[in-house]
Amino acid sequence: MHQPESVIPSNNRQAIIGCLFVLLGAFGFSAKAVLIKLAYDYSHQLDVITLMVLRMAISLPFFLVVALWPVNNSTKAEDAQRLNRQDWLMIFGLGILGYYVASYLDFAGLQYISAGLERLILFLYPTFVVLFTAAIQRRAINRHQALALALSYAGMILVFVDNRAELASSGLLLGSALVLASAIAFAFFLMGSGMMVKRIGSTRFTAYSMTVACLATGLHFVIQHGVKLLNLPANIYWLALIMAIFSTVLPAFLMNAGIRRIGAGSASIISSIGPIGTLALAFLLLNETLTAAQLAGTALVLIGVYVVSRAKA
């Protein structure tokens, strides 16, 4: 007698696919800092805006395709057509803030600090969202949120002090401040992007805002360097290509696809693998040290961010 094949239920299959998408997206984002550090190591004359423009120039065609692709869902198409001047100004402003300003500060900070420290500082952005939202809405932070914030910042201080002991570098404070400013800029970006995501969907909002950021980066490059052709080592172009495809374009859309399948709460838990992935890659590819204090601080930050994200939800 023929036995029916065991088939994974559709809901479970979608959840597994969603988890895989988020995991791959988080790993892709986590590799960005390591790729940036490798690029700086290959060419000490490489500046921030040159590396950024390479990444954005390769990414732009992909985001343009998504931005201009016809929307099959009629409701979304109607919403997109109804975008008024204020909506486009909002997209423009958020694109500049979240993907140009925040990225520039992040790239600049990585000239001075390790990839592991950079990823951990950036990962604090949910705590800033909680603090800024509470300040704007003039409401008190509850006990769970206060505990989460204390854990996150205690872990960050532990890692920072450990890095200062290991890397007695005059640029550590400057680099950390730049990346911290990047995390704060990204927190404001997230706070402002909720309305536009509801209006046109996360995928199209990402495409629109990233296109704006690509154009802003190109303008910055032209102002600083003119229109001369870049003459860089071949390794820089390969790293920029990998960064654009596997740490920018694919993770952005994988995250969106994963969140649609498993929800933002579950996605935030899975994406906490990001700092761990950065530490591992930095240890393997950049020979960055892994100390007990770093691991303990990282654990505190991850626990704190997880708690604050759940409390916020």
TILODO-533473 format. One record per residue: residue number from 1; x, y negated, z of N, C-alpha, C in turn. Coordinates in steps of 0.02 Angstrom, whole numbers, always signed. Example, Ala and Ser with C-alpha at 12.3 -4.5 7.8 and 13.67 -1.06 7.14 Angstrom:
2
{atom 1,{+660,+284,+390},{+615,+225,+390},{+660,+165,+390}}
{atom 2,{+642,+112,+354},{+684,+53,+357},{+645,-2,+394}}
END
This chain:
313
{atom 1,{+42,+60,+0},{+0,+0,+0},{+44,-62,+0}}
{atom 2,{+26,-111,-42},{+67,-173,-48},{+58,-217,+14}}
{atom 3,{+115,-232,+45},{+113,-276,+104},{+117,-349,+82}}
{atom 4,{+74,-392,+109},{+78,-462,+91},{+143,-493,+117}}
{atom 5,{+172,-535,+75},{+234,-569,+96},{+219,-618,+152}}
{atom 6,{+267,-622,+198},{+258,-671,+251},{+275,-740,+224}}
{atom 7,{+228,-784,+232},{+236,-852,+205},{+234,-901,+263}}
{atom 8,{+280,-949,+264},{+280,-1001,+316},{+220,-1046,+304}}
{atom 9,{+178,-1058,+355},{+121,-1104,+346},{+143,-1171,+319}}
{atom 10,{+98,-1201,+280},{+115,-1264,+246},{+137,-1318,+294}}
{atom 11,{+101,-1325,+351},{+119,-1377,+399},{+188,-1366,+428}}
{atom 12,{+203,-1302,+445},{+269,-1287,+473},{+323,-1299,+421}}
{atom 13,{+308,-1281,+358},{+357,-1290,+305},{+372,-1364,+296}}
{atom 14,{+320,-1406,+297},{+330,-1478,+289},{+370,-1506,+348}}
{atom 15,{+358,-1480,+409},{+395,-1503,+467},{+469,-1484,+462}}
{atom 16,{+482,-1423,+439},{+552,-1401,+430},{+587,-1445,+379}}
{atom 17,{+552,-1458,+323},{+581,-1500,+270},{+593,-1571,+297}}
{atom 18,{+545,-1597,+335},{+552,-1664,+364},{+611,-1669,+411}}
{atom 19,{+619,-1618,+454},{+676,-1617,+500},{+742,-1615,+462}}
{atom 20,{+743,-1574,+408},{+804,-1569,+367},{+821,-1635,+334}}
{atom 21,{+769,-1669,+307},{+780,-1734,+275},{+808,-1785,+325}}
{atom 22,{+779,-1788,+385},{+802,-1836,+435},{+873,-1819,+457}}
{atom 23,{+887,-1755,+466},{+954,-1733,+486},{+1006,-1753,+434}}
{atom 24,{+991,-1741,+371},{+1037,-1759,+317},{+1045,-1835,+312}}
{atom 25,{+989,-1871,+320},{+992,-1944,+318},{+1035,-1972,+375}}
{atom 26,{+1025,-1945,+435},{+1065,-1968,+493},{+1139,-1954,+483}}
{atom 27,{+1154,-1895,+456},{+1224,-1877,+444},{+1254,-1923,+390}}
{atom 28,{+1215,-1938,+338},{+1239,-1984,+286},{+1254,-2053,+313}}
{atom 29,{+1208,-2080,+354},{+1220,-2145,+384},{+1281,-2144,+431}}
{atom 30,{+1289,-2089,+467},{+1344,-2084,+515},{+1412,-2083,+481}}
{atom 31,{+1414,-2060,+418},{+1477,-2056,+381},{+1501,-2124,+356}}
{atom 32,{+1456,-2174,+354},{+1473,-2239,+324},{+1533,-2271,+357}}
{atom 33,{+1533,-2272,+424},{+1587,-2305,+460},{+1654,-2271,+445}}
{atom 34,{+1654,-2205,+440},{+1716,-2168,+426},{+1741,-2185,+355}}
{atom 35,{+1695,-2189,+307},{+1715,-2206,+238},{+1743,-2277,+234}}
{atom 36,{+1713,-2323,+272},{+1738,-2392,+273},{+1809,-2394,+302}}
{atom 37,{+1820,-2358,+357},{+1886,-2356,+387},{+1937,-2325,+339}}
{atom 38,{+1918,-2273,+304},{+1963,-2242,+255},{+1981,-2291,+199}}
{atom 39,{+1931,-2330,+176},{+1944,-2379,+123},{+1993,-2433,+147}}
{atom 40,{+1984,-2458,+208},{+2031,-2507,+236},{+2101,-2478,+242}}
{atom 41,{+2106,-2414,+259},{+2171,-2382,+266},{+2207,-2375,+199}}
{atom 42,{+2168,-2363,+145},{+2198,-2354,+79},{+2226,-2420,+52}}
{atom 43,{+2193,-2475,+68},{+2216,-2540,+41},{+2207,-2594,+95}}
{atom 44,{+2263,-2618,+121},{+2260,-2668,+174},{+2241,-2737,+147}}
{atom 45,{+2242,-2745,+81},{+2220,-2809,+52},{+2144,-2810,+40}}
{atom 46,{+2112,-2753,+48},{+2040,-2749,+36},{+2003,-2791,+88}}
{atom 47,{+1960,-2837,+66},{+1922,-2877,+113},{+1850,-2852,+117}}
{atom 48,{+1814,-2880,+165},{+1746,-2856,+181},{+1699,-2862,+121}}
{atom 49,{+1696,-2921,+90},{+1647,-2932,+37},{+1662,-2892,-25}}
{atom 50,{+1726,-2877,-38},{+1743,-2837,-97},{+1718,-2765,-88}}
{atom 51,{+1729,-2737,-29},{+1704,-2669,-16},{+1627,-2668,-17}}
{atom 52,{+1597,-2720,+11},{+1524,-2723,+10},{+1495,-2728,-60}}
{atom 53,{+1527,-2768,-103},{+1500,-2778,-171},{+1507,-2714,-212}}
{atom 54,{+1560,-2675,-200},{+1567,-2611,-234},{+1510,-2564,-214}}
{atom 55,{+1498,-2561,-149},{+1443,-2518,-124},{+1376,-2540,-153}}
{atom 56,{+1363,-2605,-152},{+1298,-2630,-174},{+1290,-2625,-250}}
{atom 57,{+1343,-2636,-287},{+1338,-2632,-361},{+1320,-2562,-383}}
{atom 58,{+1347,-2512,-349},{+1331,-2442,-366},{+1260,-2425,-343}}
{atom 59,{+1239,-2453,-286},{+1173,-2437,-258},{+1116,-2472,-296}}
{atom 60,{+1130,-2532,-322},{+1076,-2574,-350},{+1034,-2539,-403}}
{atom 61,{+1062,-2504,-453},{+1019,-2472,-504},{+967,-2425,-474}}
{atom 62,{+986,-2388,-422},{+940,-2341,-391},{+882,-2378,-357}}
{atom 63,{+897,-2432,-322},{+844,-2469,-288},{+800,-2507,-338}}
{atom 64,{+829,-2529,-394},{+789,-2562,-446},{+740,-2513,-477}}
{atom 65,{+761,-2452,-489},{+717,-2401,-518},{+656,-2391,-473}}
{atom 66,{+669,-2384,-407},{+614,-2374,-360},{+570,-2436,-355}}
{atom 67,{+602,-2495,-354},{+564,-2557,-349},{+518,-2569,-409}}
{atom 68,{+540,-2548,-468},{+502,-2561,-529},{+460,-2502,-551}}
{atom 69,{+468,-2444,-518},{+431,-2384,-538},{+356,-2394,-525}}
{atom 70,{+313,-2376,-574},{+241,-2385,-564},{+216,-2343,-506}}
{atom 71,{+173,-2373,-465},{+145,-2338,-407},{+84,-2299,-429}}
{atom 72,{+84,-2235,-414},{+27,-2193,-435},{-34,-2206,-392}}
{atom 73,{-24,-2219,-329},{-80,-2232,-284},{-109,-2301,-298}}
{atom 74,{-172,-2303,-317},{-201,-2367,-339},{-204,-2418,-283}}
{atom 75,{-216,-2394,-221},{-219,-2441,-165},{-153,-2477,-155}}
{atom 76,{-98,-2437,-158},{-32,-2467,-150},{-17,-2514,-208}}
{atom 77,{-38,-2495,-268},{-26,-2538,-326},{-62,-2605,-318}}
{atom 78,{-124,-2601,-293},{-161,-2663,-283},{-128,-2706,-229}}
{atom 79,{-105,-2673,-176},{-71,-2710,-122},{-9,-2745,-149}}
{atom 80,{+30,-2708,-191},{+91,-2737,-218},{+76,-2797,-262}}
{atom 81,{+20,-2793,-301},{+3,-2848,-344},{-21,-2909,-304}}
{atom 82,{-47,-2896,-243},{-73,-2951,-203},{-20,-2987,-163}}
{atom 83,{+41,-2965,-166},{+94,-2998,-128},{+98,-3071,-149}}
{atom 84,{+92,-3116,-101},{+94,-3187,-116},{+163,-3215,-102}}
{atom 85,{+168,-3280,-108},{+233,-3313,-100},{+262,-3301,-31}}
{atom 86,{+219,-3304,+20},{+242,-3293,+88},{+268,-3222,+97}}
{atom 87,{+235,-3173,+66},{+258,-3103,+70},{+327,-3096,+39}}
{atom 88,{+337,-3126,-19},{+402,-3120,-52},{+456,-3156,-13}}
{atom 89,{+439,-3213,+18},{+487,-3247,+61},{+506,-3204,+121}}
{atom 90,{+457,-3167,+147},{+469,-3122,+203},{+516,-3066,+183}}
{atom 91,{+503,-3037,+124},{+546,-2984,+99},{+617,-3011,+87}}
{atom 92,{+621,-3070,+58},{+686,-3101,+45},{+725,-3112,+111}}
{atom 93,{+691,-3142,+159},{+724,-3157,+223},{+745,-3094,+260}}
{atom 94,{+702,-3044,+260},{+718,-2982,+295},{+774,-2944,+260}}
{atom 95,{+774,-2945,+193},{+827,-2913,+155},{+894,-2945,+170}}
{atom 96,{+895,-3011,+172},{+957,-3047,+188},{+981,-3030,+259}}
{atom 97,{+935,-3030,+307},{+953,-3018,+377},{+975,-2946,+389}}
{atom 98,{+934,-2899,+365},{+945,-2829,+383},{+999,-2793,+344}}
{atom 99,{+1006,-2810,+280},{+1051,-2772,+237},{+1110,-2812,+209}}
{atom 100,{+1109,-2878,+221},{+1167,-2919,+200},{+1204,-2944,+262}}
{atom 101,{+1170,-2983,+304},{+1203,-3011,+364},{+1226,-2955,+410}}
{atom 102,{+1180,-2909,+428},{+1198,-2855,+474},{+1253,-2811,+445}}
{atom 103,{+1250,-2798,+379},{+1302,-2757,+348},{+1369,-2793,+348}}
{atom 104,{+1368,-2857,+333},{+1431,-2895,+331},{+1464,-2895,+400}}
{atom 105,{+1426,-2907,+453},{+1453,-2907,+520},{+1480,-2838,+539}}
{atom 106,{+1445,-2786,+517},{+1467,-2717,+531},{+1533,-2701,+496}}
{atom 107,{+1537,-2717,+431},{+1598,-2705,+392},{+1656,-2744,+422}}
{atom 108,{+1642,-2806,+442},{+1695,-2848,+471},{+1719,-2820,+537}}
{atom 109,{+1673,-2797,+579},{+1692,-2769,+643},{+1735,-2708,+637}}
{atom 110,{+1724,-2668,+585},{+1762,-2606,+576},{+1834,-2618,+556}}
{atom 111,{+1852,-2679,+543},{+1923,-2696,+532},{+1962,-2693,+597}}
{atom 112,{+1927,-2695,+654},{+1960,-2702,+718},{+1948,-2643,+766}}
{atom 113,{+1892,-2607,+759},{+1876,-2555,+808},{+1868,-2488,+774}}
{atom 114,{+1865,-2436,+815},{+1859,-2368,+789},{+1789,-2355,+762}}
{atom 115,{+1783,-2305,+718},{+1718,-2287,+690},{+1671,-2261,+744}}
{atom 116,{+1698,-2224,+793},{+1657,-2197,+846},{+1626,-2251,+889}}
{atom 117,{+1667,-2301,+908},{+1642,-2357,+948},{+1591,-2398,+908}}
{atom 118,{+1604,-2408,+844},{+1558,-2446,+801},{+1489,-2414,+799}}
{atom 119,{+1487,-2349,+789},{+1422,-2314,+782},{+1384,-2317,+848}}
{atom 120,{+1420,-2313,+904},{+1386,-2314,+968},{+1357,-2382,+983}}
{atom 121,{+1395,-2436,+967},{+1368,-2503,+977},{+1306,-2514,+933}}
{atom 122,{+1310,-2494,+870},{+1253,-2502,+825},{+1192,-2464,+850}}
{atom 123,{+1205,-2406,+881},{+1150,-2364,+903},{+1110,-2394,+961}}
{atom 124,{+1135,-2450,+988},{+1099,-2485,+1042},{+1040,-2527,+1017}}
{atom 125,{+1031,-2531,+950},{+980,-2578,+924},{+909,-2566,+952}}
{atom 126,{+888,-2503,+967},{+820,-2496,+996},{+814,-2531,+1063}}
{atom 127,{+868,-2534,+1102},{+864,-2568,+1166},{+855,-2643,+1156}}
{atom 128,{+885,-2671,+1104},{+876,-2742,+1089},{+804,-2756,+1066}}
{atom 129,{+776,-2709,+1028},{+706,-2717,+1007},{+661,-2723,+1068}}
{atom 130,{+672,-2679,+1117},{+632,-2680,+1179},{+641,-2746,+1216}}
{atom 131,{+703,-2769,+1223},{+717,-2831,+1260},{+686,-2891,+1224}}
{atom 132,{+696,-2896,+1159},{+671,-2954,+1122},{+595,-2955,+1118}}
{atom 133,{+566,-2896,+1110},{+492,-2891,+1108},{+463,-2913,+1175}}
{atom 134,{+493,-2890,+1229},{+469,-2909,+1296},{+475,-2984,+1307}}
{atom 135,{+531,-3013,+1282},{+541,-3085,+1290},{+490,-3125,+1250}}
{atom 136,{+479,-3104,+1188},{+432,-3140,+1144},{+361,-3134,+1169}}
{atom 137,{+342,-3074,+1193},{+274,-3063,+1217},{+265,-3083,+1290}}
{atom 138,{+320,-3103,+1321},{+319,-3125,+1391},{+289,-3072,+1437}}
{atom 139,{+314,-3012,+1431},{+291,-2958,+1475},{+352,-2924,+1507}}
{atom 140,{+339,-2896,+1565},{+394,-2865,+1603},{+413,-2798,+1573}}
{atom 141,{+475,-2779,+1583},{+500,-2713,+1562},{+483,-2663,+1617}}
{atom 142,{+454,-2606,+1598},{+434,-2557,+1649},{+494,-2518,+1675}}
{atom 143,{+483,-2477,+1726},{+538,-2442,+1759},{+574,-2394,+1714}}
{atom 144,{+537,-2358,+1671},{+568,-2311,+1624},{+614,-2348,+1575}}
{atom 145,{+590,-2404,+1550},{+631,-2444,+1504},{+692,-2472,+1539}}
{atom 146,{+684,-2496,+1601},{+740,-2524,+1638},{+794,-2470,+1650}}
{atom 147,{+771,-2410,+1668},{+819,-2355,+1678},{+855,-2338,+1613}}
{atom 148,{+817,-2336,+1559},{+847,-2320,+1493},{+899,-2373,+1473}}
{atom 149,{+882,-2436,+1484},{+929,-2490,+1468},{+992,-2484,+1510}}
{atom 150,{+983,-2470,+1574},{+1041,-2464,+1619},{+1086,-2406,+1597}}
{atom 151,{+1057,-2349,+1579},{+1096,-2292,+1555},{+1134,-2309,+1492}}
{atom 152,{+1099,-2341,+1444},{+1130,-2357,+1380},{+1189,-2404,+1388}}
{atom 153,{+1179,-2457,+1427},{+1232,-2507,+1433},{+1289,-2481,+1477}}
{atom 154,{+1273,-2439,+1527},{+1327,-2408,+1568},{+1370,-2363,+1524}}
{atom 155,{+1338,-2324,+1481},{+1375,-2281,+1435},{+1418,-2321,+1387}}
{atom 156,{+1390,-2377,+1362},{+1427,-2419,+1316},{+1488,-2450,+1349}}
{atom 157,{+1480,-2473,+1411},{+1536,-2502,+1448},{+1590,-2450,+1460}}
{atom 158,{+1569,-2388,+1477},{+1617,-2334,+1488},{+1659,-2321,+1426}}
{atom 159,{+1626,-2317,+1367},{+1662,-2304,+1305},{+1707,-2364,+1287}}
{atom 160,{+1681,-2424,+1297},{+1720,-2484,+1281},{+1784,-2487,+1323}}
{atom 161,{+1778,-2475,+1389},{+1836,-2477,+1434},{+1886,-2423,+1414}}
{atom 162,{+1861,-2365,+1395},{+1905,-2310,+1374},{+1942,-2329,+1310}}
{atom 163,{+1907,-2361,+1262},{+1939,-2383,+1200},{+1991,-2437,+1214}}
{atom 164,{+1977,-2481,+1262},{+2024,-2534,+1278},{+2088,-2504,+1308}}
{atom 165,{+2081,-2451,+1347},{+2140,-2419,+1376},{+2179,-2382,+1323}}
{atom 166,{+2143,-2352,+1275},{+2176,-2313,+1222},{+2207,-2358,+1168}}
{atom 167,{+2172,-2411,+1150},{+2192,-2451,+1093},{+2213,-2521,+1113}}
{atom 168,{+2238,-2536,+1166},{+2255,-2603,+1189},{+2262,-2652,+1131}}
{atom 169,{+2208,-2666,+1098},{+2210,-2706,+1037},{+2178,-2774,+1049}}
{atom 170,{+2211,-2826,+1023},{+2186,-2894,+1031},{+2121,-2904,+991}}
{atom 171,{+2109,-2860,+941},{+2050,-2866,+900},{+1990,-2827,+926}}
{atom 172,{+1998,-2791,+982},{+1944,-2749,+1006},{+1883,-2790,+1026}}
{atom 173,{+1894,-2846,+1061},{+1838,-2888,+1082},{+1803,-2919,+1021}}
{atom 174,{+1842,-2944,+973},{+1813,-2974,+914},{+1774,-2923,+874}}
{atom 175,{+1803,-2865,+862},{+1769,-2813,+823},{+1705,-2790,+857}}
{atom 176,{+1708,-2780,+922},{+1648,-2758,+959},{+1594,-2812,+957}}
{atom 177,{+1614,-2876,+962},{+1566,-2930,+959},{+1532,-2934,+890}}
{atom 178,{+1571,-2924,+838},{+1542,-2925,+770},{+1492,-2869,+760}}
{atom 179,{+1509,-2809,+782},{+1463,-2752,+774},{+1402,-2761,+819}}
{atom 180,{+1412,-2789,+879},{+1355,-2803,+923},{+1308,-2853,+890}}
{atom 181,{+1336,-2904,+858},{+1294,-2953,+821},{+1257,-2918,+764}}
{atom 182,{+1289,-2870,+732},{+1257,-2832,+679},{+1197,-2793,+706}}
{atom 183,{+1206,-2761,+764},{+1151,-2723,+795},{+1093,-2769,+814}}
{atom 184,{+1109,-2830,+838},{+1057,-2878,+857},{+1020,-2901,+794}}
{atom 185,{+1057,-2916,+740},{+1025,-2936,+677},{+979,-2881,+651}}
{atom 186,{+1002,-2818,+656},{+961,-2763,+632},{+899,-2753,+675}}
{atom 187,{+905,-2767,+740},{+847,-2762,+785},{+794,-2814,+765}}
{atom 188,{+815,-2875,+750},{+767,-2927,+727},{+737,-2907,+660}}
{atom 189,{+777,-2877,+616},{+752,-2853,+552},{+696,-2802,+562}}
{atom 190,{+707,-2754,+607},{+656,-2703,+620},{+593,-2733,+649}}
{atom 191,{+601,-2782,+693},{+542,-2814,+723},{+501,-2850,+670}}
{atom 192,{+534,-2878,+620},{+497,-2916,+569},{+473,-2874,+511}}
{atom 193,{+500,-2813,+504},{+483,-2774,+445},{+419,-2732,+450}}
{atom 194,{+393,-2726,+512},{+334,-2683,+522},{+275,-2702,+478}}
{atom 195,{+260,-2767,+473},{+203,-2789,+433},{+212,-2772,+359}}
{atom 196,{+272,-2783,+333},{+283,-2771,+262},{+283,-2696,+246}}
{atom 197,{+307,-2655,+293},{+306,-2583,+283},{+233,-2559,+278}}
{atom 198,{+190,-2586,+322},{+119,-2567,+319},{+87,-2590,+253}}
{atom 199,{+110,-2646,+228},{+80,-2676,+169},{+98,-2640,+104}}
{atom 200,{+162,-2623,+96},{+185,-2594,+32},{+218,-2526,+39}}
{atom 201,{+223,-2501,+101},{+255,-2437,+111},{+329,-2443,+124}}
{atom 202,{+357,-2397,+162},{+427,-2402,+182},{+475,-2394,+123}}
{atom 203,{+458,-2350,+76},{+503,-2337,+20},{+510,-2400,-24}}
{atom 204,{+454,-2430,-42},{+457,-2489,-85},{+486,-2550,-47}}
{atom 205,{+471,-2555,+17},{+500,-2610,+56},{+576,-2602,+58}}
{atom 206,{+600,-2541,+69},{+672,-2529,+68},{+703,-2548,+1}}
{atom 207,{+669,-2528,-53},{+695,-2544,-120},{+696,-2619,-132}}
{atom 208,{+643,-2654,-114},{+640,-2727,-125},{+693,-2763,-84}}
{atom 209,{+695,-2747,-19},{+741,-2783,+26},{+814,-2766,+11}}
{atom 210,{+828,-2704,-9},{+897,-2686,-27},{+917,-2720,-92}}
{atom 211,{+870,-2728,-139},{+886,-2764,-201},{+905,-2836,-185}}
{atom 212,{+867,-2868,-140},{+884,-2937,-119},{+954,-2939,-89}}
{atom 213,{+969,-2890,-45},{+1035,-2889,-13},{+1091,-2878,-63}}
{atom 214,{+1078,-2835,-113},{+1129,-2824,-166},{+1144,-2888,-203}}
{atom 215,{+1092,-2927,-221},{+1102,-2989,-257},{+1138,-3041,-213}}
{atom 216,{+1120,-3043,-148},{+1153,-3090,-102},{+1227,-3073,-94}}
{atom 217,{+1242,-3008,-91},{+1312,-2986,-85},{+1351,-3005,-148}}
{atom 218,{+1320,-2995,-206},{+1353,-3014,-269},{+1367,-3088,-273}}
{atom 219,{+1319,-3129,-251},{+1328,-3201,-250},{+1386,-3221,-204}}
{atom 220,{+1388,-3191,-145},{+1441,-3204,-97},{+1509,-3188,-128}}
{atom 221,{+1513,-3131,-162},{+1576,-3110,-193},{+1599,-3161,-246}}
{atom 222,{+1551,-3182,-288},{+1568,-3229,-342},{+1592,-3296,-312}}
{atom 223,{+1559,-3319,-259},{+1580,-3382,-227},{+1651,-3375,-198}}
{atom 224,{+1665,-3318,-168},{+1730,-3309,-135},{+1786,-3290,-183}}
{atom 225,{+1771,-3249,-234},{+1823,-3223,-277},{+1815,-3241,-351}}
{atom 226,{+1760,-3271,-370},{+1748,-3285,-440},{+1724,-3222,-476}}
{atom 227,{+1731,-3223,-542},{+1705,-3167,-582},{+1762,-3123,-610}}
{atom 228,{+1820,-3127,-579},{+1877,-3087,-604},{+1864,-3013,-592}}
{atom 229,{+1892,-2971,-635},{+1885,-2899,-628},{+1925,-2874,-568}}
{atom 230,{+1897,-2825,-534},{+1931,-2797,-476},{+1986,-2749,-498}}
{atom 231,{+2043,-2755,-466},{+2099,-2710,-481},{+2120,-2677,-415}}
{atom 232,{+2087,-2621,-400},{+2097,-2587,-337},{+2121,-2515,-349}}
{atom 233,{+2150,-2483,-299},{+2168,-2413,-306},{+2107,-2370,-321}}
{atom 234,{+2117,-2317,-361},{+2062,-2274,-382},{+2025,-2245,-322}}
{atom 235,{+2061,-2231,-267},{+2028,-2202,-207},{+1974,-2248,-179}}
{atom 236,{+1984,-2313,-186},{+1935,-2361,-160},{+1869,-2353,-198}}
{atom 237,{+1873,-2346,-264},{+1813,-2339,-304},{+1777,-2273,-288}}
{atom 238,{+1815,-2220,-277},{+1784,-2156,-259},{+1749,-2161,-191}}
{atom 239,{+1782,-2193,-144},{+1751,-2201,-78},{+1689,-2244,-82}}
{atom 240,{+1691,-2297,-122},{+1632,-2340,-131},{+1574,-2301,-163}}
{atom 241,{+1591,-2258,-212},{+1540,-2216,-244},{+1507,-2169,-193}}
{atom 242,{+1549,-2135,-154},{+1523,-2089,-103},{+1480,-2127,-52}}
{atom 243,{+1505,-2186,-31},{+1468,-2226,+17},{+1401,-2248,-10}}
{atom 244,{+1400,-2270,-73},{+1338,-2295,-103},{+1286,-2239,-110}}
{atom 245,{+1308,-2180,-134},{+1261,-2126,-148},{+1242,-2089,-84}}
{atom 246,{+1292,-2067,-46},{+1279,-2022,+10},{+1272,-2056,+78}}
{atom 247,{+1290,-2121,+83},{+1282,-2156,+146},{+1238,-2218,+140}}
{atom 248,{+1207,-2228,+82},{+1162,-2285,+73},{+1097,-2264,+40}}
{atom 249,{+1100,-2243,-23},{+1039,-2229,-62},{+1004,-2167,-36}}
{atom 250,{+1038,-2110,-37},{+1006,-2048,-16},{+981,-2049,+56}}
{atom 251,{+1021,-2072,+105},{+995,-2074,+173},{+933,-2117,+182}}
{atom 252,{+931,-2174,+146},{+872,-2218,+153},{+809,-2183,+132}}
{atom 253,{+811,-2148,+75},{+751,-2114,+50},{+738,-2048,+86}}
{atom 254,{+791,-2014,+108},{+781,-1953,+147},{+748,-1969,+214}}
{atom 255,{+769,-2023,+246},{+738,-2043,+309},{+664,-2059,+299}}
{atom 256,{+649,-2097,+246},{+579,-2114,+233},{+537,-2051,+221}}
{atom 257,{+564,-2005,+182},{+528,-1943,+167},{+520,-1901,+230}}
{atom 258,{+571,-1900,+273},{+567,-1862,+334},{+517,-1890,+383}}
{atom 259,{+517,-1957,+390},{+470,-1990,+437},{+398,-1977,+415}}
{atom 260,{+385,-1977,+349},{+317,-1963,+325},{+294,-1893,+345}}
{atom 261,{+340,-1846,+352},{+322,-1776,+367},{+319,-1761,+441}}
{atom 262,{+362,-1793,+482},{+364,-1774,+553},{+351,-1832,+600}}
{atom 263,{+345,-1893,+574},{+330,-1950,+616},{+393,-1984,+641}}
{atom 264,{+385,-2048,+659},{+443,-2089,+679},{+473,-2065,+745}}
{atom 265,{+431,-2041,+792},{+455,-2019,+857},{+503,-1960,+851}}
{atom 266,{+481,-1909,+815},{+523,-1849,+805},{+586,-1867,+765}}
{atom 267,{+578,-1911,+715},{+635,-1931,+674},{+687,-1966,+716}}
{atom 268,{+665,-2008,+764},{+714,-2045,+805},{+753,-1998,+850}}
{atom 269,{+721,-1943,+872},{+756,-1894,+913},{+810,-1858,+872}}
{atom 270,{+790,-1836,+812},{+838,-1799,+769},{+894,-1844,+746}}
{atom 271,{+878,-1907,+732},{+930,-1953,+706},{+982,-1971,+759}}
{atom 272,{+970,-1953,+823},{+1020,-1965,+874},{+1083,-1924,+863}}
{atom 273,{+1081,-1878,+815},{+1141,-1841,+796},{+1192,-1887,+764}}
{atom 274,{+1170,-1946,+741},{+1213,-1992,+704},{+1279,-2008,+739}}
{atom 275,{+1277,-2036,+801},{+1341,-2052,+834},{+1385,-1991,+845}}
{atom 276,{+1354,-1933,+858},{+1393,-1872,+867},{+1428,-1854,+802}}
{atom 277,{+1392,-1861,+746},{+1421,-1847,+681},{+1479,-1894,+665}}
{atom 278,{+1471,-1958,+684},{+1525,-2006,+672},{+1587,-1988,+713}}
{atom 279,{+1577,-1970,+777},{+1633,-1951,+819},{+1671,-1891,+789}}
{atom 280,{+1632,-1842,+766},{+1663,-1781,+737},{+1702,-1797,+673}}
{atom 281,{+1671,-1836,+628},{+1704,-1854,+566},{+1766,-1898,+578}}
{atom 282,{+1759,-1944,+626},{+1816,-1988,+641},{+1874,-1947,+671}}
{atom 283,{+1858,-1897,+710},{+1909,-1854,+739},{+1944,-1813,+684}}
{atom 284,{+1904,-1788,+636},{+1932,-1745,+583},{+1968,-1784,+529}}
{atom 285,{+1940,-1842,+508},{+1967,-1878,+451},{+2010,-1938,+468}}
{atom 286,{+1999,-1967,+527},{+2036,-2027,+545},{+2085,-2016,+604}}
{atom 287,{+2084,-1955,+630},{+2126,-1939,+688},{+2111,-1982,+749}}
{atom 288,{+2048,-2004,+755},{+2028,-2041,+815},{+2024,-1993,+874}}
{atom 289,{+2044,-2016,+932},{+2045,-1973,+991},{+1975,-1963,+1019}}
{atom 290,{+1965,-1906,+1050},{+1903,-1890,+1085},{+1920,-1878,+1158}}
{atom 291,{+1897,-1922,+1202},{+1911,-1915,+1273},{+1848,-1896,+1312}}
{atom 292,{+1858,-1874,+1373},{+1801,-1857,+1416},{+1758,-1918,+1429}}
{atom 293,{+1790,-1976,+1438},{+1752,-2038,+1450},{+1710,-2057,+1389}}
{atom 294,{+1737,-2048,+1329},{+1698,-2061,+1268},{+1637,-2016,+1263}}
{atom 295,{+1648,-1952,+1276},{+1593,-1904,+1271},{+1540,-1919,+1324}}
{atom 296,{+1562,-1935,+1385},{+1514,-1950,+1439},{+1475,-2014,+1423}}
{atom 297,{+1510,-2066,+1399},{+1477,-2128,+1380},{+1429,-2119,+1323}}
{atom 298,{+1449,-2079,+1273},{+1405,-2064,+1217},{+1341,-2029,+1240}}
{atom 299,{+1349,-1981,+1286},{+1290,-1946,+1313},{+1243,-1994,+1348}}
{atom 300,{+1271,-2040,+1388},{+1229,-2089,+1423},{+1191,-2134,+1374}}
{atom 301,{+1226,-2157,+1322},{+1194,-2200,+1272},{+1138,-2162,+1236}}
{atom 302,{+1151,-2100,+1216},{+1100,-2060,+1181},{+1039,-2048,+1225}}
{atom 303,{+1051,-2031,+1288},{+995,-2020,+1334},{+956,-2084,+1344}}
{atom 304,{+991,-2140,+1355},{+958,-2204,+1365},{+917,-2225,+1305}}
{atom 305,{+944,-2218,+1245},{+908,-2237,+1184},{+848,-2192,+1173}}
{atom 306,{+856,-2127,+1188},{+799,-2081,+1182},{+743,-2101,+1230}}
{atom 307,{+760,-2115,+1293},{+710,-2133,+1342},{+676,-2199,+1323}}
{atom 308,{+715,-2248,+1302},{+685,-2313,+1285},{+640,-2307,+1223}}
{atom 309,{+659,-2264,+1177},{+618,-2253,+1117},{+552,-2220,+1135}}
{atom 310,{+555,-2171,+1180},{+493,-2137,+1201},{+449,-2184,+1242}}
{atom 311,{+481,-2224,+1286},{+442,-2270,+1326},{+410,-2323,+1284}}
{atom 312,{+446,-2345,+1231},{+420,-2396,+1185},{+360,-2368,+1147}}
{atom 313,{+364,-2303,+1127},{+309,-2272,+1091},{+248,-2265,+1136}}
END
